[in-house]
Amino acid sequence: MKPFFRILVSATLALACTAEPTTPTDTPSREPVEEACQIAEDTTAPDSLKRLSCASDFSAFASQPIDTSIPGARSVKVVLDRYDNDALYFQNSQKYAIHYAFVSKNLSGAGKPVVGSLADFNQTEYYSPDRRFLLGAVTYYEGPKVWALEIAPYDTASATLVTQLYESVRDAGYFGASLVFHPTSEAVQMEAKNLSASIRVMSTDELFAAIDYQPLNLATSVGQLRFLTAEQLETTYLSFRDIIVLDRIPNDISTILGIISEEFQTPLSHVNVLSQNRKTPNMGLRGAMSNEKLRSLEGKWVRLTVGAFEWSIEEVSAAEADAYWETHKPTPVVLPSVDMSVKDLRDIEEVVDESQGTLREAIKAAVPAFGGKAVHYGVLANTPGVPLRKAFAIPAFYYVQFMEENGFYEKLDQLMADPDFVNRPEVRDAKLDEFRKAMKAAPVNTEFQELLKAKLAADYPGQTMRFRTSTNSEDLEGFPCAGCYESHTGDPSDWEDVLKAIRKTWATVWLFRTFEERTYSSIDHKSVVMALLVHHNFPDEEANGVALTANPFDPTGNQPGFYVNIQVGGDAEVVHPPAGVTSDQFIYEFHQPGLPITYLSRSNLVPSGTTVLSAAQVYELGQALDKIHARFSPAYGPASGNSGWYAMDVEFKFDGEPGETPKAIIKQARPHPGRGQ
């Protein structure tokens, strides 16, 4: 159990209400009124104050957590001691990061009850109705200019206790007339309905409505600033050294040095994962297309910085831009060499040999034959409690065989020796399209076909099959290349349909956007090989989603949880939804008592007041995510010695036969690159 550390949520989309709608007349009518400050200038701030009398007092105590995606948020923790005549303490949150640290140092012993262990403190002070302390935080949200009292998402305080804390804080703070109560989870929101009408409850969506900045990947880069609409991107070629201002995020975008989008994004969109992999800044900014500061720099070389709380942009000289590129252009990536010794169509449970060495070593040893996706799937298949489709892998040998037997490597040599192909993106795009068409029409080795027919007839009779990309240049630590390749479905009852699916999937190695991504990282294109992960497809799934096995807004670990983004089955993809479509996004604190859920947005494709998943389904998913997180820790996480950010990026479905409750099925897991520094 972790102590309360104000949950930090993502301004990703227009968010659905978590409280009763309010009108402008409901907003606090009084501005904060400052009094004489308690802390004199140029003096050391004390451990606590009984009152916060001015902005300077608040600033001296307020913490600025780096993991927030709500810029400008500042927070001071509060403690009300019910044993000591309801004494209220604003704690120095810069000195004491958690409530327990302050309470055990300052309110234990010396005539007062001794504060026990952290575990005992957490168990009683967040869950017991007879608790000694009421714990919370006063947070100032700079964007909407809101003062909010918040309690932990898992705190079970009754409306009576919340009221006691609220009134005490209101009366002891210079901001008191403006103070609202902000519920931080579904459970807290339910209890907030029992509060008196005199306490203004402000929902998460109301807070986000006034937020104009969304930091997604924290980084700095220097490039040429360009303005484009998503529609214009379909016919416009970009340079590696561009920084682009967009009206909305498209499904795909070429490799560039930075993104500013007018429409807010989802943290697990392909575009953002690619930005994280490239270590380039990515942010949302309402009104970006007409922002005066940005428009004044259009076409110029600029330095863009995306920070946790604020962003900045400034003009630089062409010489500075050239020097930056020379210093910061990506280090060439060398891919694992293909293992041509493996030719059998291997059941997924046998893809990774964990009998020797570490899990990390076993994964690396299997990638040259089976690619990143199939290898990680193979680890999942040997993880008890993780629900998967039965699957097998077609090794990379057969892709190489196909390329060699049809002379495609020689054709690639000719293309890459053509100056027009190398120097002109429109020529490169057209030639790669011709190359893919040739691949889709080329013959497939007869012996391989017979081997595949026998496998499908014996183990997957009557099933349509998904042929999924699994290359040595995706789903890898340091180079995930999310969305670089495309999978396809074939029906074995029509064998040509199977061959068509395989060739179309193999051909996606040579998609223009994928070719550009590899070029940006100086990858030898001919070193890329594609194995295939094969299983029955999901023709009518009830829901599809993506998740992180850690809270991306809390890399410190003080507020652990799973981040989940899920949408009902259909045409609206969860990672890049159509304009105007929102999905369910939430933080699931799986390891906290009560399993609190904090919704960040709601799907507008389900009836109002409902969610895509039931509570039982969320728990089912949480069990799988927990097992996945622990399973891969020896390869990528703390169990491997990694003391930094660790999360697995997981794709999943909920699927079931007619009349059945849909069950979770994990599609893939790969290491996540993190949110930047």
N, C-alpha and C positions, 0 to 999 in steps of 0.2 A: 504494500500500500504506500502510495506516495503522498507527501504533503501538498497542500493547495498551492499551485502556482498558476496565476490567472490564465485561463485557457485562451489561446490565441487563434482566431479563426480567419478563414480566407475570404476576401472580398472577390468572389469568383464570378457571380452572376447576380442578376436581380433576384433577391431572396424572398421566399415565401414567408408569410407572417407566422410568427410564433406567439403572438399575443393578439388580443382584440384590437381591431383597427382603431386608430386614433385620428383626431382632426387637429388642425393647427391650433385650435383653442385649448387643446389638452397640454400643449407644451408649457414648460415652466415659464412664468411671466417675469420673474425677477432675475436680475443679473447678480453674480457674486459680489458681495460687499466686503472689501478688505478692511482689516483693523490693524492695529500696531502689531508688527511681526514678533513672533516668539523667539526667533533665532537672529541674533545680531549679525551684521555683516562681518566677514573675515573671522568668524569663530567656528569651531568644530561643532557639527550638528550632534545633539544628544542621541541617546538610544531611542527615546520616545518623547512625545508631547501629548498633553491632555487636550489641546486644541490646535487646530491649524488656522492661523489668523490671516494669512496672506499668501499670495502666489509664491513668494520667496520661500516660505516655510514648506509648502508643498514640493517645490523643486528640490529642496535640500534633502527631502526624504524619498522622493519618487524613484522607482527603479525603471530602467529602460531595457526590457528584455530584447535580445537580438532576434528572437525567433518569431516575432509577430509579423503577420502580413497586413495588419491594420496600422498604417503609418501614423506616427504622432501620438500613440497611446502611452500614457504615463500612469503608474499605479503606486499607491501607498496602502500597505496592509494595515488592517485595524483589528484590535483585540478588545473585547468587552469581558471583564472579569466579574462574573456573577457572584463569586464568593466575596469579593471585596466591594460590596455596595455598588455593583454595576459600574465599576471604574472603567473608563474608556482610554485606550492607548492607540495613538497613531504611531506605528513602529517605524524606525529608520530602515526603510526597505532596501536602501543601498548597502547598509551594513549587515542586515539580517534578511537573507533572501527568502526564508520560509518562516511561518508563524512559530513553529516549534523552537527554532534557534533563538528567537527573541524571548518567548515565554519561559523556556528552561533556564535562560540566563538571568532574567529580570523579575520573574513572578513566581519563583520556586523557593521554598524555604523562607527563613528569616521571619517566622511567624505565620507564613502562608503555607497551604498544602504543598507538599513536594510534587513537582511534575515528574512523572515516570519516564519510561522509555519512549522513543519515537513511535514505536508500534502501538503501545498502549494509548499514547496521546491521540494518534490518528483514529483509533478505534472508538474512543469515547467522544472526542471533541468534534467529530464530523457526523456521528451516527446516534449518539445517546441523547434521549430527550432530557436527561438530567445532567447534561454536560456542564462543566464549570465555565468554559470559555465560549463566546460567540465569535466566530472568525470570518473575516471578509476582506475586501479591498475596495478602496475608492479609486476609480479609474477615470482619467480625463481623456476623452476622445477628441483629438484636435480637429479632425475633419468636420464632424457635425457639431463640435463645441458642446459636448455633453459631459456632465458629471454623473457617474453611475456608481451605485453601490452594487457589488457582486459578491456572491458566495461561491464556493467550489461546486463544480457540476455534480459531484457526488454527495454533497452535503444534504442531510435529511432534515435540516432545521424546519420547524413548523412555521406557519404564517405568523404565529404569535412571537416566536423567537426572531424572525426576520424583522418584524415590526419594531421590536425592542432595539435591535441593532441599528436599524434605519433611523429611528427617531434620535437615538443617541449620537450617531454620526452627523445627522442633519443639524443638530443643535450645537455641535462642537466644531463645525467647519465653516469657514467664510463662504463656501459654495453652497451652504445648506439650502437656501431657497431654490436652487436649481437642481438639487439632487433627485435622481430617478433610481428605480431599482431595475437592473438588467438581469433577467434569468439566463444562466449559462448552459442549461441543459433542458431536455424534455421534462425530466422529473421536477426540477426547480420551477419550470414554467407552470406545471400542473398545480403546485402548491401556491404559486404566486396568484392564482385565481382567487385564493381565499383572503388576500390582502384587502385592507380597507381601500375604498375609492380615493382616499386622501393621498395614497402613495401611488405616484405615477409609475406604471410598469412600461418600460421601453424595450421593444423587441429587437432582436438582432437585425432583422430586415430594415427597421427604421434607422438603426445606426449606420448600416451599409449604404442606405439611400443617399447619405450625404458624403460618403467617401469617394474621392475622385482619383485615388492613386492605388494601384495594386502591384506591389513588387512580387515578381514570380521567380526570377533567377538573379541573384545578387552578384553583380560583376561590373567591370568597367571595360570599355573598348573605345577605339577611335576609328571612325569611318566617315563615309560621305552620306549626309542625310537626304533621304528621298521620301516623297509622299506618294502613296499608291492606294487604290481601292483593291479589295480582294478580287473583284471582277477584272481589274486591269492586270493583276498578277498572271492571269491565264494566258496573256499574250505578251508579257513583259519579261525579259531576261535580266537577272540580277547579277551583281558582282559580289565576289567574296567579301569585298571591303565596303559594302553598303550597310547603312543603318536605316531601317525602314519604318515609316509611320503608316499605319494601316487603319482602315475603318473597322475591320473585323478580322479575325484570324481565319485563314483559309484551311482547307484540308491538308494542303501541302505547301511548302515554301522552300526555295532554294537556300543553299548555305550562305548566310550573311553574318554580320558582326553584331547585330542588335535589332530588337523589335520593340516598338511602342504601338500598342493597339488601343483604339478608341473603345472597343468592346472588351469587357473583362474576359479572362480565359479560365479554363479549368486547369488546376495544377498538374494533372496527369495527361494533358493533351500531348499528342505527338510533337507538336511544335515546341512546347515547353520542355519536354524530355530531351529533345535535340539541343535546345539552348543550354540545358544543364550539361549535356555531354560536351558541347563545344566550349562551355564556360564563357558564354556571351550573355550580355544583359537582356532581360526580357521583362516588360512591364505593361500594365494596363493604365490608361489615363483617359478619363472621360473628357470629351471635347478635344482630343489630341489633334484631329484634322484641322481644327481652326485655332489651335493654341498659338497666341501671338509670338511667344518666345520661340517655339519650334518653327513656325512659318518664317521667322526672320532669319533662320539658319538653313533654310531649304537650299540644297545643292552645295552646301559648304562642308568642309571637313570639321568634324566635331568630336568632342570627348563626352560620351554618355556614361553616367554612373547611376546604377540602380542600387539603392540602399534599403535597409529594412524599414526605415522611417521616411526617407525622402529621396528624391532624385535630383540630378543636376545635369546640365548640358552647357558646353561652352565651345566657342570656335577655336580651332587650332590651325596652324599653318600646314601647307602641303608637305613641307619638309618634316614637321613633327609627325604627321600621319604616316609618312613613309618609314620613318624611324620606328614608330610604334609597330607597324606591320612586320618589319624585319625582326624585331625583338619578340613579338608575340605570336607570329604565325605558328600553326600547330606543329608539334613534333611529329614527324612521320610515324605512322602506325604500321607495324609489321604483323601480318596475320599468321595464325598457326598454319603450317604447311599441311597439305592434304595427305591423309593416310590411304593409299591405294590398295593396301593389303586386305581391307575388309570388303567383302562382296555379298555377304548373306543379308537377307531381309530379317532384321533382328527384333524380336519382341522387346518392348520398351524396358521391361524389368532387367534385361541383360545388357543394356547399352553401356552402363557405367560399372566398372569393376572397382568396388570399394574394399577389396580384400587386402590391398597393399597401399601403403602411404596414407596421406590425409585426404579428406574429401576434396579439398581444393586441388590436390595433385590428381585425383581420380577424374575430376571434371576436365582439367586441362588435357589429360591423356586421351579422353574420349572425343573431344571437340574436333580434332583433325579428320575423323571418320564420319561423325554424326552431326556436327554443328552445335551451336549453343542452345537452340530451342529444344531439340530432341534430348540433349544431354541433361538439361535441367528437368525436363519432363521425366526422364529416366530416374533421376533422384527422387522426384515426387512419387513415382510409382512404387518406390521402396520405402515410403514414409507412411506408417500406419495412421489411419484416420483422415487421410487426404483423399477426397473423392475425385476420381479421374475417369475419362473414357479409356477403355481398353485400346492399346495402340501398338504400333511397331514403327521401325525406322528403316528408310531406304538410304543406304550410305552414299556419301559424296562420289564414290567411284562411278556411279551410273551417270551423274551429271558430267563428269570429266569424259567418260566414254562417249556420251552423246555429242559433246563439243568436238572431240577429236574425230569421230567417225564422220561428222558432217563438215569438217574443215573450218569450224567457226573460230578457232584460235588464230588461224592464218588470216581470216577476214578481219579479226580484231587488230592484228599487227598492221594491216593495210590502213585501217581507219586511224589508228593512233600515230601513224607516220604522215598523215595528211594534215598540212598546216591549217587548212580551213577548219577541219574537225577540231583541232586543238585550240584554235584561237577564236572561233566564232560560235557562240552558244546556239544560235539558231540552226547552224549546220550540224552541230553535234546532236541536237535534239532530233532533227529529221533523220540523220543517219542511224542513230540508235533505234528509232522507231522502225526503220527498214530492217535493221538487224534482228529485232524482236519478232517481226513478222516472218522472217526467214526461219527463225527457231521454231515458231509455232507450226510451220509447215514441214519441218524436216522429219525424216523417219527415226523411229526409236528402235534400238537393238532388239532383235527377235528373241534372243535367249532371255534377256531381261524381262520382256513382256510375258513369256511363259512362266518365269519364276514368280512374277507378280500375280498373274492369273491364279496360279496354284495357291498362293498365300491367301488371297482374298476369298477364293472359293472354300478353302478349308476353315478359315478362322472368322470370316466376316460375311457369311452367305446372306444375300439379299439386302445388304446395307449400302447406301450411298456413302462415299468416302471423301474426307477432306484431306487434301495434300498440302501440308503446311511447310512454309519455308523454314529451313534450319541451316543457316550458313555459318562459315567460320568468321563472319564479319557482322554478327548481330547478337544481341542478348549477352554480350561479353562485358566483363568488368572493364570500365574505361572506354568502351565503344559499344553502347547498346544499339545504336542505329534504329531507334524505334520507328516503326512505320515505313522502313526502307523497302521492304519486299512485300509481295502480295500472294496470298494463298488462294487455291481454287478447289472446287468440288467436282467429282466425277462419279458417274453411275456405272458400275461394272456390268449391268445388264446391256449397256451400249458401250462396247469396249473402246470405240473411237472417242467417246466422251471422257473416258479415263485418260487416254493418251493426250487429249486436248487439255485436260486439267493439269497434267504433269508438265507438258511443254509450256503452257502459259505461266505456270509457277516458276519453272526454271528461267524463263525469259525475263522475269522481273529482276534478275541480277543486273539487267542492262536498262532499267528505267533511268530516264534523264536525271530525276532528282536524286536517285541513289548513286548514280555515276558521279554527280557533283559533290555529294557528301563524302564519297571516298577520295575524290580528287583534293578536296579541302584538307584531308588528313594524309595526303601524299601516299595513299595505299596503291600498291601494284594491283591494277584491276584484274589481271589474269590470275592473281593468286586467290581470288574469291571462288569458292566452290559451294555448292548447295546440296546438302542432304535433304531428306523429306521426312517429316513427322506425319504419320498417317493414322487416322481414326475415323469412326463414324461422325458425320457432321451434325450440326444442330439446326435442323430445318425449321423448327417452330419454337425456339426458346422463349420462355416467359419473361426473362430479364437478362441483361448482360451488364457487366461492370468491370471496373478496375479498382485496385486497392493498394495501399502501402501498408506494410506490416509495422510501421512506426508513424508517429504523429509528425508530419512535415513542418508543423508550426512550433515544434518543441524539441529541437535536437539536443537540448540539455538533458532530457529524460525526466524532468520534474513533473511533466503532465503527459505520461505515456498514453498511447492509444493507437488504434488503427484508423487510417483515413480511407473512406469508401466513397466511390462515385458510381452510381447505378441508375440504369434506365430500363423501362419496360421494353420487352422485345418488339422488334419492328425495324423501321428504316432509320430511326434517329440514333446515330452512333454516339456512344457515351463520351468518347475522347474528343470529338469535334462535332457537336450537335449543330443542326441547322439553326439559322438565325431565329431568335425568339423562343427556342426550346430550352427548357431548364431540366436538370436531372436532380435526383436525390443525392446530396453530398452531406456526409456526416463524419464526426469523430466518435469512435466507439471505444470507450474505456473498458476494455474487456477484462482487465485485471483488478478493477475496482469493485467493491461490494455494490450490488444494485445494478452493475453494468450500465452506467449512464451513457446516454447518446446525446450528442449536441449536433443538431441539424444546421448545416450552413446554407443549404438551399433545398428546394422541393421540386420534384418533377411536376411540370404542368401538363403531363400526358396521363395522369391518373386523377381520379375524382378529388376535389378539394377536401382537405382534412384527412386524406389517406396517404400512405407511403407505398413505395414499390415493394418493399419486403415487410413481412410481419416480424414481430419481436422474436418469434421462434426461428425464423429464417436468418435474422441478423445474428443470433447466437450460433446457429449452425455454421455460418460463414466465419464468425469469430474463432470458433474452434479450429477450423482449417487454417486460418491465417496465423494463429498462434503456433500451430505445428510447423508450418512452413518457415516462420521466422526462426524457430529454434533449430530446425533441420539444417538450414544453410548457414547458421552462425559459424560452424567450424571452417567454412569456406570463405565467407565474406564479413562476418560479424565479430563480436567480442571474443568468441571462442577461437577465432583465428588470430587474435592479437590486435584486431582493429579497434582502436579507441575513439574513432570518429563516428561520423554518421553511418548508420547501417539500417537499411530497410530493403525488403524484397518487393519489387513491383509485380503485382499479381493480376492476371486477367481471369475472369470467371463467368460462368453462366448459372442461371437457375432454369432447370428444364425438367419436364415430367410428362408422362403419358396423360391422355385425356381423363379427367376425373381424379388424378393424383395431385397431391401438393408438390409443386416444383421443388427439387432438391438442388443444392449447390454442386457444381462440377467445376473443378479448377482447370483452366486452359493452359496456363503457363506461369512461370515465375522467373524473374531475372533480377540481378542486383541493380538497385537504383542509384543514380549518380549523385543525388543530393541537391540542395537548393542554392549552392554557391556560398560565398564567404562575405 
